[in-house]
Structure formats: C-alpha cells, structure tokens
C-alpha cells in the first residue's frame, strides 16, 4: 500500500512540474500517462485508506510540487483543488456503485476525469480552454482504463477484484 501511495504522489508531482515547465500543451499527455494512473490508484486506495488519508496524500502532493518548484504554485493549488473535487466525485461513484471493482473503477474514472478535466486547466491558467478540457478528458479515461487493467494485475496478483464495498474498511485495518 505504501508503494501505491508513493506512486500516486510521484505521478501528481510529476504532472504538476511538467505542466509548470511546459504549459498547457503537455496536459493531454500527462492526462493519459500520469493522471490516468492517479485516477485508477485512487480507486485502489479507496478500499484501503480512509478518506482523510486520501485527502492528505492529495494535499501533500501539491505541497511537494510547490516546494520543488515555487513557480509551480498556481499549478499546485489548481491541482490540489481539482484533485480534491475529482476525488470526492470519484469516491461517491465508486463507493455507491454496483458491480465488480473494474466496473466501478471505470465509471468513477469517467466521473473523476470529467471534474478534473474541467477544473484543473481553468484554475491553473485562469481561462476555460475547451480543446484542452476535451483532450484531457479523453486521455484520462483511456489512460485510466489501461492503468486499471495493469494495476489490478500488478497490485492484486492473487485477487480477481478488490473488496466490493468501499464504504466499509477492509478487515485488515
């Protein structure tokens, strides 16, 4: 679980720093590779950590982004806000959805990607950029789907799916 949390935070920080360095044009690439990973890791973590722990990881990732590059401050703040909003929507869809972990993860990734894709570029750059929003959304959904398959095999090799009720903590907590 520590590996998943560190990977989640590293992907957020990498996404924030590359956006700060290269601008909005790199956001669809980040969305596919890094944010698709984050959306899926968030679903994996939903059934393993408490909501306040997930919010702490999101906030810490924004703080680390800012500490590594203070010029990324607006990006880090936009990231923390949009990830928090997306995490809340993602959690609601995942926790109250029906079906297997994979089905719930796919639906919650779509909902979280929609919120994050609209909120992040608007907050980070101060203007609504419809083409960036649409490209980010498509990339996050596609990347999230690929990461869901890969992470299910990597993080739960002996399990066909995660526990089915995200509202209840696993027995090992």
C-alpha positions as CSV (number, residue, x, y, z in Angstrom):
1,X,0.0,0.0,0.0
2,X,2.9,2.4,0.7
3,X,4.2,1.8,-2.8
4,X,0.8,2.8,-4.2
5,X,0.6,6.0,-2.1
6,X,4.2,6.9,-3.1
7,X,3.4,6.2,-6.8
8,X,0.2,8.2,-6.6
9,X,2.1,11.2,-5.1
10,X,5.0,10.9,-7.5
11,X,2.7,10.9,-10.5
12,X,0.8,14.0,-9.2
13,X,4.1,15.9,-8.6
14,X,5.5,14.9,-12.0
15,X,2.3,16.1,-13.7
16,X,2.3,19.4,-11.8
17,X,6.0,20.1,-12.5
18,X,5.8,19.2,-16.2
19,X,2.7,21.5,-16.6
20,X,4.6,24.3,-14.9
21,X,7.6,23.8,-17.1
22,X,5.9,23.2,-20.5
23,X,2.5,24.8,-20.2
24,X,-1.0,23.5,-21.2
25,X,0.0,21.7,-24.4
26,X,1.6,18.9,-22.3
27,X,-1.6,18.3,-20.2
28,X,-3.2,15.8,-22.5
29,X,0.0,13.7,-22.4
30,X,0.1,14.0,-18.6
31,X,-3.6,13.1,-18.5
32,X,-3.1,9.8,-20.3
33,X,0.1,8.7,-18.6
34,X,0.1,10.2,-15.1
35,X,-3.5,11.3,-14.3
36,X,-5.0,8.1,-15.7
37,X,-2.6,6.3,-13.3
38,X,-3.7,8.5,-10.4
39,X,-7.4,8.1,-11.1
40,X,-7.0,4.3,-11.0
41,X,-4.7,4.3,-8.0
42,X,-7.2,6.4,-6.2
43,X,-9.9,3.7,-6.7
44,X,-7.5,1.0,-5.5
45,X,-6.7,3.1,-2.4
46,X,-10.4,3.9,-1.8
47,X,-10.9,0.4,-0.4
48,X,-7.7,0.5,1.7
49,X,-7.3,4.0,3.2
50,X,-9.7,6.4,4.9
51,X,-11.0,9.5,3.1
52,X,-9.0,11.9,5.2
53,X,-5.8,9.9,4.4
54,X,-6.5,10.2,0.7
55,X,-7.1,14.0,1.1
56,X,-3.8,14.2,3.0
57,X,-2.0,12.5,0.1
58,X,-3.5,14.9,-2.4
59,X,-2.6,18.0,-0.3
60,X,0.9,16.6,0.3
61,X,1.4,16.1,-3.4
62,X,0.5,19.7,-4.1
63,X,2.9,20.9,-1.3
64,X,5.7,18.8,-2.7
65,X,5.1,20.2,-6.1
66,X,5.3,23.8,-4.8
67,X,8.5,23.0,-2.7
68,X,10.3,21.5,-5.7
69,X,9.3,24.5,-7.8
70,X,7.7,27.5,-6.1
71,X,6.9,28.9,-9.6
72,X,4.5,25.9,-9.9
73,X,2.5,27.4,-7.0
74,X,-0.6,28.2,-9.1
75,X,-0.4,24.8,-10.8
76,X,0.0,23.0,-7.4
77,X,-3.0,24.8,-5.9
78,X,-5.1,24.2,-9.0
79,X,-4.0,20.5,-8.9
80,X,-4.9,20.1,-5.2
81,X,-8.3,21.7,-5.7
82,X,-9.2,19.8,-8.8
83,X,-7.9,16.5,-7.4
84,X,-9.9,17.0,-4.3
85,X,-13.1,17.8,-6.2
86,X,-12.5,14.9,-8.6
87,X,-11.7,12.6,-5.6
88,X,-15.0,13.4,-4.0
89,X,-17.0,12.7,-7.1
90,X,-14.8,9.6,-7.9
91,X,-15.4,8.3,-4.3
92,X,-19.2,8.8,-4.5
93,X,-19.5,7.0,-7.8
94,X,-17.1,4.2,-6.7
95,X,-18.5,3.7,-3.2
96,X,-22.1,3.7,-4.1
97,X,-21.8,1.9,-7.5
98,X,-22.7,-1.7,-8.2
99,X,-20.6,-4.3,-9.9
100,X,-17.1,-5.5,-9.8
101,X,-14.1,-3.4,-8.8
102,X,-13.2,-2.9,-12.5
103,X,-16.7,-1.8,-13.5
104,X,-16.9,0.7,-10.6
105,X,-13.4,1.9,-11.3
106,X,-14.2,2.6,-14.9
107,X,-17.4,4.5,-14.0
108,X,-15.7,6.5,-11.3
109,X,-12.7,7.3,-13.5
110,X,-15.1,8.8,-16.1
111,X,-16.8,10.9,-13.4
112,X,-13.5,12.0,-11.8
113,X,-11.9,12.7,-15.2
114,X,-14.8,15.0,-16.1
115,X,-14.5,17.0,-13.0
116,X,-10.7,17.2,-13.0
117,X,-10.5,18.0,-16.8
118,X,-12.8,21.0,-16.4
119,X,-11.5,22.3,-13.1
120,X,-7.7,21.9,-13.5
121,X,-6.9,23.9,-16.6
122,X,-9.5,26.5,-15.7
123,X,-8.0,27.1,-12.3
124,X,-4.3,26.7,-13.4
125,X,-4.5,29.0,-16.4
126,X,-7.4,31.2,-15.5
127,X,-9.4,30.6,-18.6
128,X,-11.7,27.9,-19.9
129,X,-9.9,26.0,-22.7
130,X,-12.4,23.7,-24.3
131,X,-10.0,21.8,-26.5
132,X,-7.6,21.1,-23.6
133,X,-10.6,20.0,-21.4
134,X,-11.8,17.6,-24.1
135,X,-8.4,16.2,-24.8
136,X,-7.6,15.8,-21.1
137,X,-10.9,14.0,-20.5
138,X,-10.4,11.6,-23.4
139,X,-6.8,10.9,-22.4
140,X,-7.7,10.4,-18.7
141,X,-10.5,7.9,-19.5
142,X,-8.3,6.0,-21.9
143,X,-5.2,6.1,-19.6
144,X,-7.4,5.2,-16.6
145,X,-8.8,2.1,-18.4
146,X,-5.3,0.9,-19.4
147,X,-3.9,1.5,-15.9
148,X,-6.9,-0.2,-14.3
149,X,-6.1,-3.5,-16.1
150,X,-2.4,-3.1,-15.4
151,X,-2.7,-2.2,-11.8
152,X,-5.2,-4.9,-11.0
153,X,-2.7,-7.4,-12.1
154,X,0.3,-5.6,-10.5
155,X,-1.1,-4.7,-7.1
156,X,-3.6,-7.6,-6.6
157,X,-2.0,-10.5,-8.4
158,X,-3.8,-13.2,-6.4
159,X,-7.2,-11.4,-6.4
160,X,-9.6,-11.0,-9.2
161,X,-11.1,-7.8,-7.8
162,X,-10.8,-5.5,-4.8
163,X,-13.3,-5.7,-1.9
164,X,-16.7,-4.7,-3.3
165,X,-17.8,-2.2,-0.7
166,X,-15.6,0.9,-0.5
167,X,-17.8,2.3,2.3
168,X,-16.6,-0.4,4.7
169,X,-12.9,-0.5,5.7
170,X,-11.2,-3.8,4.9
171,X,-10.8,-6.2,7.9
172,X,-7.0,-5.7,8.0
173,X,-7.2,-2.1,9.1
